[in-house]
Structures are given as C-alpha cells and as structure tokens.
C-alpha cells in the first residue's frame, strides 16, 4: 500500500506549490515590492513635474521678462567698469587710498556726486569741486540702477521737493546748515583747505540727495534726523532766499542796509581823517 506525499504535487525545480503558505508569503512580498517601486516612481515623477512647473512660473523667470531694469543695470555695470572701478573696486567695496566703498550709499549718493560733476574725480585733493557732468541723464540713471541693485541704500525721492513750510525750513537751515553754508546758502570756508559749497545754483534734487548721502564733511541727515517733510521745508527756504533780491540795494552778503551803513561809515571816516592829515601837513 502506497502513501501519498504532500509535496508530490510540486513540479520539479519548484520549492512549494502555489497554494502552500510559503508560496502565498512569497507572493505577498513580491506584491509589496512592486507597490514600493510604483510609489517611488510616482514620487519621482511628481518631483520632476513640480520642478518643471516652478522653473516655468517662478518669479525669477517672470522678472526676466521685464528687460528694462536688467538692461539699465547691465548698462550701469559697463559704465561703472569703465569709469569707477579703479577707485571703488570691482564689488563696490572701495580701494584703500583711492576711493570709499559704495555699499549702502544708494542711488542718492550716485545722483549727487555724478550729476554735480564731482565724480569721476579729477585728482585727489581736499575738496571734490563741482563741474560739468561727464555723463548724460540716461547714463546717470543707469549708474544709479547698478549701484542700488548691488549695494543698496537711500533712494532718490519723487514729487514736489519744495512742498514744505518756509518758516520751519528757515529755522532748520539756521540750526543745521548755516554754520557751514552761510545763513543764506552762499557757502563758506572750512578747515584743512576745505569749503562748504554755495547753494545758489543747486537744484532741488541735488540738495535733497546731499542731505541723504552726506558728501565729504557734510553730515548725513537721514529720515531719523530730518523727516522728508522737513527736508522739503529746508529746500523751500533755500530756493526762496536765493531767488529773492538782496535787501537794501547793493549785495553785501545779503545783510542789507546794516552792511552798507558800515561800509559808508568806514570809508567816510577814512576819507575825513585823510583830509584832516593832508590839511595839517600843508599848514
């Protein structure tokens, strides 16, 4: 009598029949492996699609579509490398003994220095003198865009720069500016061969950007020192007094009849004394 072997149904070369627990466990493991591979493939596909969509719709790409600003900065970089890099460095960080850093000065400082012709500097001396600008208005705007984009700092204001209280402007000017610029903006001598320039032919924007940037010996009047409204008041005062005629006739430092009376007194007494000595010598 023959006995039946449980493993006799398995095919040669196979370990277990399909219905056995071992076979079912192996099938489950293969199914889990396939699911894991499918999940990994789906995750990679999702990451790829997300990256592709971001590269298409990202803000950087949107900014590239507007070429005006980037074109201005590129043109400003070219001008900077031609005229400024030897003194202010390739990264706006300055060159020791030749030029200061431009990091943080902003487009306000660029406007004042370049628009007034003080930069590029002709030679190293106590003062950078005002002269005709070597750059056009468009080129100045390009330099401003480049320095502002790479160094940051105060920006150029807009609107009416004389929209301020005249009386307040006079008080602020006499308190903060008259000691150097004269109480009517005619300028004056400073120490070490330096001088505060006259404001008689300065434009509104030149005065405002000078207050923002503090060129040479001038202190910086940021918005914490003088608010934008107070700066406009100062500009209104300066431009008002420079447009007015000198009181009392002859312009003697704009001090009017007091100055004229002093001159007449000195000249008159001098002439009288000369006459007395002359007649005494003849007698």
C-alpha angles and dihedrals in degrees: 000000000000126000124221116240114217090216095051093094093062117102120243111272094021122109101211138002117256094254098055122104091244092055092047091051091051090050091052091050091051090049092051091049091052091049091050091050090049091050092049091048091049092049092050091049091050092049091049093050092046092052092047093050092047092051089053100044102028119126091244091061091045090052091052089061090066102068099175097085096040090046091052091049092049091050089047091051090053092050091046093052091049100046112013112030096084091064104025100039135240093280098039088256096122133239118259112249093007112058141351128249117273094205107125098004092106132198090301092071091045091053094050098044097042100036092052091048094242089123133085086048115230095206140343110269141132095281135027101227124218115251141149112305116249091208130071121236090258092052091048089053089051093051089048091052093050096048093043092050095048103031108023125206141125116354130218113266125232136209130042107342093191095058095116142103110279097209092047090048091054092050093048092046093052090047099046109018113024095079089069107019098040118251091277097041099257093131130233147213122282133189127286094029094301129128139195106238125238116261095204095105099027117122124231093254093047091055093046095048090046089057091048096047105031101218119212110325095357116106120235113257102199123178089273091060099037121010119226089257091053092049089053089050091054091049091049090053095047094048092044096054094043090055094051124089119249111269118240098026114270115064106240102161088311091280091122126197094001091062093042092050091051092052092047091049094050095044093043095049090045092052091046093051091048090053092049093050092045093052091045092053091050092049 
